[in-house]
Amino acid sequence: MLIRQVALLTMTKKVAIDEIMRVSAALQRQATRDLYPIWSIQATVDGFAAESDVPPGYWKIRVMDKIPQKNAGGFHFDKQGQPEADVLWSPTWSLAASHECLEMLVDPFGHQTAAGPSPNPKQGRVNFLLEICDPCEGAAFAYTINTGTPNEVKVSDFYTPEYFAPVLSSGVRYSFGGSIRAPRQVLTGGYLSWSNPADGHIWQLFGPAEMGSFVDQGAGTLNRQTSDGHARSTRRKHGGKPPKPIRQVRLMEDAGNQCNLTPDSGVLRGSAGRQTTVQIKDASGDAQFQTISYNGTELATNTASATFTIVSGRNDLNFVYEASAASDQITLEDPCGNLLAALPSDPGNSPITIKVVA
């Protein structure tokens, strides 16, 4: 098996060689202990004092005070067409270095994709760019290597191949650190990029408070450089934050035929063959199903309501939800305003299962 070799080096006086060696050792441990068992990629990560010390064949990650070329931060290619990355120094630069290292190892040339159902319910199957850290890149979801020692280093969480599974399943690991709890979930500060074959456009989703805000970045070639550039540009337009959600009001002409569930001793009861709709609500109106499935079939992602036909027997209604404030009162209702269930106000992105009996 080909072993991929990464060089970590400093281009700033703010980072001494001993810090480079400490972080490179942590990235080596992350690559060997955490990444390899999941993605089957072997790699070495070594620290170097100067660029001239790096032997041929290494992919470089440089820590800098200032990126010399505008919008060239992060992943790009050297003059020989080999992958490399520039990381802007900050007190938590190791997190960015880990992010770049992991994505470079899994997809060295930044254009590998994985097919799956789009988060946008108006689209079908799409091609997701394989950027294993982007959906969970927020610092709140990082973890540490050499925890509790003087050599502790903060590194990025990353998703597993199961991230693109069609439905939510219990006991499945969607990211190494467990921050991602469902397929195609996008966490606060993260984003997801894909190409829609139907229109040839690049689409992005910023999450999770921005769920439902699907950004059409126009026609283009989907790769890491364009994806990262689009994300930076979108965030600049919104003051460094992802775009605000576009709220849609859905009017149901015949709500009476959609209200066929009744709560009964911890389960929801209904009649087989009847169609029903469930919707999630909170005081702010921001609550969304990140993903929702019934009887093992995914119904929708990033939506406030979902419709399904009741199946005979005892079947699971599974969902993961997000609300803007942990103190909000969260309820599961039908369009007629009937209360179906009161939900934990702070779910921690944990899957909720409610039995539906017909």
Secondary structure, 3 states (H helix, E strand, C coil): CCCEEEEEEECCCCCCHHHHHHHHHHHHHHHHHHHHHHHCCCEEEEEECCHHHCCCCCEEEEEECCCCCCCCCEEEECCCCCEEEEEECCCCHHHHHHHHHHHHHHCCCCCCEEEEECCCCCCCEEEEECCCCHHHCCHHHCEEECCCCCCCEEECCCECHHHHCCCCCCCCCCECCCCCCCCCCCCECEEEEEEECCCCEEEEEEECCCCCCEEEEEECCCCHHHHHHHHHHHHHHCCCCCCCCCCCCCCCCCHHHHCCCEEECCEEECCCCCEEEEEEECCCCCCEEEEEEECCEEEEEEECEEEEECCCCEEEEEEEEECCCCCCCEEEECCCCCEEEEECCCCCCCCEEEEEEC
